Structure formats: structure tokens, C-alpha cells
């Protein structure tokens, strides 16, 4: 038993799916006046000649919508850990204007950081047609969001991850969110022996997100980390397993059982809250207290109709307290971004 760790986490970020079964309790609908204000702010940025991700919050003036975004930020930081916005009509805008609107909204929630080796602060989540054998793109150093495969519950290496749906898939591709701290509570109640290896952590296969193309994390990264009175989580089962294959130590039996159990719990209906993206929806998650997942999908043949989400990684201006070894997830320092590599 981990006597220096809490037996139960009591925060608003601890929840089960039944609590939010009524989607009207968590979907926020933009009003017409709010959308008009956001559109006017985008026009000002366009007129200034700034690029879609090159401007700051101060350049995107939102006299009344700012208070809504402040409320959403509190929900991310101190509340349930996820928000969902609906009502943006993506058909009204060209792609650059849409990106400016999205980046402007995100600028009120945090600071955008690089999420890939190309240094992109906003990237396309779509099927890139990358070629690989089998159904495990990670094994071929391909990030799963570039494919049509199912993505099991995991975290991204940032404080907040945002997704804007430009086009949904022909079928499939549904999203799901899990309270990672509810998973912690279940582990502590049913298999507390698993917390020791999860606390110790693992050398992760960074799947191209390190300082070089093929790299493991320089140190062990815990799945659960308790620091300054706050629990945080970081989980990707395949990155742990592939990291173990490539490291000297491998995975012992208890460690494998522990990560299997975390994965099993996070797939249960009682923990997974499903979300279906419509065009214009924006989902924002606190990666430190949630896992997220995606179903496999079938897509349209025409490139202009293919499923397309725009992703932004954000570092919070007031981040959750995190231990240094947990906060350095990409070999680039605490809350560091993906290294730009030419």
C-alpha cells in the first residue's frame, strides 16, 4: 500500500460516464451574437495580415465571449476536465479564417506549443495514407492520428488538447473521454498493488516525438504522479509496451498486469463518456486528468470530403502542479514541446 498517496481522490475531475449521460449538461452552444463577435475578431486578425497561428490573445478581441471562455477554462482547470463547444458553422469560412477563429478561441485557454517534428502548433488529424503492416502504426513509428485505426484511451503530452471537427468521417470515428483520476480510485479500491509499478513509471517509445526520429524517453515517466497535493496521469499502453521492447529491462509481470488493467478499466462503459463530433464542434480536454479515445472509421474516397479535425496542444498559463520527471514527457524539459526537426 502506498501510505503517502491518497486512497481516494475527491475532485470534480473524478466522474463516471453516468454523471454526464445527458449531453445537454456539458455541450455549450454558441449564440448568434457570440458567433458574430468571434467572426469580427477573426476579420481584424485577417486585416492585420497575421497568420492563423501567429497572433496572440490580445489580437483577438472578444468583449463578451471572453467571460464564457474564462468559465470554460475554470472547468478545464478546476472542474470536470473537459469542455465541448457547438454551433460554429464551418461552411461560412475558408480554411484560413476557420483556423484563425479556432486559434483565437484557444488563445484564451493557454499557449499553443509544437506537436510534431514539423513544428506545427495546429495540425490536421486525418488519414494521411501512411503505409504500415498490421493494425499497429506505433510499431512502425507512425502516430495513430494519421491513420483510420482505433485509438485506445491515452493522453497527449500537453496540458490541454483541443480538437475542431471540420468534417466528420463517412462512418465511425466517435470520440470518448475518461476521467483518469476515477481510474486511479478504482485501482486503489481493487488492485492497489498495481500502483507501485505505475508510480515508478516506464521508458516510453516517443513514436517520433523525441529530439530524434526514433527515441525512448530519457527517464521513466509515471502513469500516475502525485505532487503538491494533486494527482496527474499520463498513459499510452502501446508506447509503454514498445518502450519496454526497446529497453534493456522490459516489462515484469506485475507491470504488464498493471497497464493491462488500466487499459481494461478505461474501456469500460462506466468510465467512458462517448462524444460524436459534428462539423464545427470543438472539444478541449485537460490531459492531466482525462484519457481520450477514438473509434476506427471509414472515410470518403474524395480528399475534400475526408474526415478532418484540427488539433492544438496548449500549455496552461496556470498549470497543474507536476513532478519534474512527470512533466518532462518529450525529452525537452518540463512541459516541453515536440522538437522541431528538419
N, C-alpha and C positions, 0 to 999 in steps of 0.2 A: 504494500500500500504506500502511495506517495503522500506521506503525512504533511508535507509542506505545500501541497496543492489542494484546492477546494474540492470537496466531494460533489458539490453541485454548483453550477454557475447559475446565478439568478440575475439575468439581464433581459431587457426587451428583445435582444437579438437571439434569445433562446425561444424557439417556437416549433410546433409541428404543423403539418400541412392543414389539418382540420381547422386551425385557428383562422386561416386565411382562405377557406374554401369559397367564400363569397368574394369574387374578384372586385366587386364594387368597393370593397374596403381598402384596396391597395392600388387600383388603377386611377390615376389622376388625369382628368380630361381638360385639355386646354380650352379656354373660352375663345370666342371670336376676337374679343378685344385684346386678349393676351397674345394671340397669334399675330394680330396686326402690329402690336408693339414689337414683337420679335422680328417680324418682317422688316419693319422700319429700321431696326438696329442693323440688320443684315445689309440693307441698302446703303447705310452710312459707311460700313466697312468696305463694301464694293466700290463706293465712290472714292474712298481713300487709296484704293489700289493695293491694299494688303491682301496677302494670300490667305487661303482657307484656314491655315493653322499658324499664321504668323502674328496674329493680333492678341491682345490681352483683354481681360475683363473690362478694364477702363475704356476700351474702344467699342464695347458692345453695351450700349446704354439701355437699361430696362427699368424705367421709373417705377412700375408697379409689379412686374413679373419677378423682380429681384427678391421680393419678400416671399413669394412662392418657392423660389429656388433655395432661399435660406431655410425654409421649413423642410424641404426635401433633404437638404444637407444634414440637418439635425436628425432626420430619420435614418440616414445612412450612418452617421457617426455615433449616435446615442440610442437609436431606435431599433427597428427590426432588421436593418442592414440591407434593404433593397427598396427601390422605387421603380415605378413604371408609368410612363407618360404616353398619352394617346391623343390624337387629334390633328397632328401635323399632316397636311396634305402634300405629299412628296411630288405629286403631278404638277404642282404650281411652279416648281423651281427647276432650273438647270442644276447639274451636279455640283458646280462650284458654289452656287448660292445655298444649296442644301447643306453642303459641308460647313459653310460659314455659320448658318443657323445652328447646326449641331455643335460646332466648336464653341460658339458663343454661349450656348446653354452650359456646356461642360466647363467653361472658364469660371463659372460661378461656383463650381463644386470642387475644383482642385487644379493642379498644374499638370498639363499633358507631358508625358515622357515617351521616349523612343520604345517601341515594342518589337522591333525586328532589326536585323543586321543592315537594312537599308536606311535606318534612322527615321522611319515613319512614325509620326505621332498620331496619325489616323490611317488605318489600313483597312483593306477590303477583306471581309470574311466571306469567301465564296469558293467554288470549286475551280482550282487552278489547273486541273488536269494533270497533276503530278503523277508520274508513273511509279508504282511500287507493287511488290508481290504480296499476296495475302491481304489481311484486313487490319494490319497494324502499321500505320505510317510512321509512328515513332521509331520503329526498328530501322527504318531507312532514313532517319534524321529529317523527317518531314513532319511539320506541325499539323495536327489533325484538323485545324480550322480551314486548311487549304484543300480539304477533301470533302466527300459526301458521307463519310463514315460516322457512326455513332461516337459521341464523345462522352465518356462516363464522368460522374461528378469529380470536380477538380477545382483548383484555384488558379488565378493568374497572378503574376508576380508584380503586383501594384496594390495601392490602397483601394482604389475604386476602378472597376472596369465598366465601360459604357458601350452599349450596342444600339445602333439605329438601324431599323429594318427599312431598307429601300425597296426590296422586292422579296416576298416570301417564296419558298420552294413550290414546285408543282404539287408535291405532297411530302409530308414528313417535316423534319427539322424542328419539331417542337422543343422548346426550352424547358428547363426545370431548375429550381433553386432549392437549396437545402441549408438549414441552419447548422453550421459545423459545430457550434457550441452545444446544440441539442444532441449531436452525435457524441460529443465528449461526455455529456451527462449520462447517456445510455451506456457508453463504455465503462464509466466509473461504477455504474449500478450493476452491470452484468459481467464484465471481464476486466476488472481493474489491473490484472497482471499484464494486460496488453499496453497499458500506458507507459511502462518503463521503456520499451524499445521505441515507442512513438515519441516519447520525450527526448530520448537520446538522439534520434534523427538518423538520416541516411544521406549518402552521397548520391546526388541526383544526376541523371543524364539530362543536360540542359537543352537537348534537341535543337542545336544551332543558336541558342540564345546566350551563349557564353562569350568570352573575349576572343575565342577562336571557333571555327566551324563545328568541331566535334570535341566536346569538353564535358567533364563532370564538374559539379560544384566543388570548390576547393575545400570545403568543410562539410560536416554533417548539418543538415537542415531538419529541425524537428517538425513533426506533423502537428503536434500541439506544443505551444510555448507559453509559459505563464511568467509575466513580467510586470512589475509595478501594479499588481492587483488586477491585471487584465489578461485573459486568455485569448490567444490568437491561433489560427490554424493555417497550414499550408499542405495541400495534398494533391498528388497525381500518382496513382498507383503504378502506371507504366513507367513513369520517369524514375520511380524508386526501384522497380524491378530491373530495368535496363541499366541503371546506375550500378546496381549490385552485380549484374553480369560482367560489367566492365571494370569493376574494382576488385581488389585483392580479397576482401573479406567476404563478399557475397551476402546472402540473407540467411540467418539462422532460422530454425523452425518457429520460434516464438515471434520473430519479426514478421515472417510471412503470414502467420495466423493473424497477427495484429492488423496488417494492412488489408488482408482479405476481409476481415470483419468490418473495418471502416468502410470499405467499398460496398460490402453487403448491406450494411445499415443505410448508407446513403442512397441505395437503390430502392429501399422500401417505400411504399406509398405513404406511410405515416409520416415520413420525413421529407419526401419530395413534393414540392409545390409546382405543378405544371403551369406553363405560360405559353400561349400561342401568339406568335408575332403576326401583326397586320402591318401593311405598309405604313410607315410613319411612326410606329411605336418606338419608344426609347426606353431601354432597360438599363438601370445602373445598380451595381452591386458593390457592397463592401467586401472585398476579397479576404479580409482578415477574419470575418465571422460567417461567411457563406461559402458553399460549394455551388458550382453551376454545371449543367449538363446539357447535351443536345441529342435528339434522336437522329438516326440516319435519315437521309432524304433522297427523293427522286427529283430530278430537275428538268427544266425545259431544254430542248435542243438549241434554241436560238440564244446566242450570247446575251442579247439585250433583254431577255426575259429570265435569265438565270438568277437563282437566289443570291441576294447581295445584302450584307449587313456591313455597316461601317463601325469599326471598333476604335475606341480611345482608351488608353491607360492613363489614369490620373493618380498623382500623389497628393494626398490630403494636405492642406495648409496647417491643419491641427491633427496630426496623425495619432493613431492608437499607439500607446507605449509598446515597444517591442524590444526584445533582447537583441543585441548586435548580431549574434550568429544566426538568428532567425530572420532579421531584417535584410541581411545580405543574401539575396536569393539568386543573383545572376553574376556573381564574382565581380561585381562593380561597386561594392560598398553598400552601406545601409540605404535601403530603398532606391538603389541604383537602377538605371535603365539598361536596356539591351545595348551592347556595344555596337557602334557603327563600324561596319567592316566593308571595305571597298572590294 
